[in-house]
Amino acid sequence: MVVVCMVHKKGSGKRGLSPVISTVIMTGAIVAILGVALVFANNFLWARVAEGEFDSSKQLMHTAGLQIDDVAWTVGRTETIRYSSRYGEVVFEPSILNYTISVISNGEPEPSVFSNLTGALLFNLPTSRHTITNGYWERIFPNQNESLTLKGTSAPVVRVFAVERLPMSDGSYIRVVVTPTVRVLYSSINTSVSSTYYVKMYLPVLAAGESPRLTQSITLTGESVQAYTINDVTSISVTVDFPREASPQNFDSDFFNFPFNSEDFDLSTIASGYDNVVFELYLSEVSVEFGVN
């Protein structure tokens, strides 16, 4: 007699399914890892884009500063600067600086005072896209930085710098700023009869123009030039103050970080031996417009 024994193996079906379950789990894990990697790569990519925009904005604002000097001294001259930015934009802040030039001359009981409010151009890039550190400040242009005014025939009439200062009520930005400054030139004329020393100062005053379209362009136009002359000068001083210093936006002396907020000119030294010192001031109004070709 032959006896056949049949043994039923419990759980064999479960063991047969285990490779499928493992495959599903591994596939899900790989998909999750790839998802995290893609998010990281995407964030890293756009962070590099924002960093590139910040670096490009330095050259953009440097160019804008040079264009201000080009249009300021020719009435009616216009220059348009176009740029492309995904996250940042150029804005105009009016009446952000006040330059006061005080001139004392012989025979005059009171000094002649010239006070001029001017705006500034700012490229604003949100710190949510790119940030360095709160309190960051970098001088971009020009290299000379020993006094409030800039001197020499090659000296510009603007300063360009980058700053990150938080908090400010208009938003959290790292900024590249173009702000007007005073350029000073010295010259002299000597004849057999007399000798004259000239102190010439140039200051562009930025004023808001039109902004009819939301396009990424800056249009600068020289609107007017005014000239003032004072003879027999004995003393000149230049100061800058910040009308919005007390406002929540804090566009104060720490924001601009000028080397000095005032400067006195010792004419007894720089104009020693001359019969007459003549002061000449040239003020130009430059309109700043956006979206105008």
Secondary structure as GFF3:
##gff-version 3
##sequence-region A 1 293
A	DSSP	alpha_helix	12	72	.	.	.	ID=ss1
A	DSSP	beta_strand	78	82	.	.	.	ID=ss2
A	DSSP	beta_strand	89	105	.	.	.	ID=ss3
A	DSSP	beta_strand	112	126	.	.	.	ID=ss4
A	DSSP	beta_strand	137	141	.	.	.	ID=ss5
A	DSSP	beta_strand	150	151	.	.	.	ID=ss6
A	DSSP	beta_strand	158	164	.	.	.	ID=ss7
A	DSSP	beta_strand	173	180	.	.	.	ID=ss8
A	DSSP	beta_strand	183	190	.	.	.	ID=ss9
A	DSSP	beta_strand	195	208	.	.	.	ID=ss10
A	DSSP	beta_strand	217	230	.	.	.	ID=ss11
A	DSSP	beta_strand	233	241	.	.	.	ID=ss12
A	DSSP	alpha_helix	253	256	.	.	.	ID=ss13
A	DSSP	beta_strand	262	265	.	.	.	ID=ss14
A	DSSP	alpha_helix	267	270	.	.	.	ID=ss15
A	DSSP	beta_strand	276	290	.	.	.	ID=ss16
###
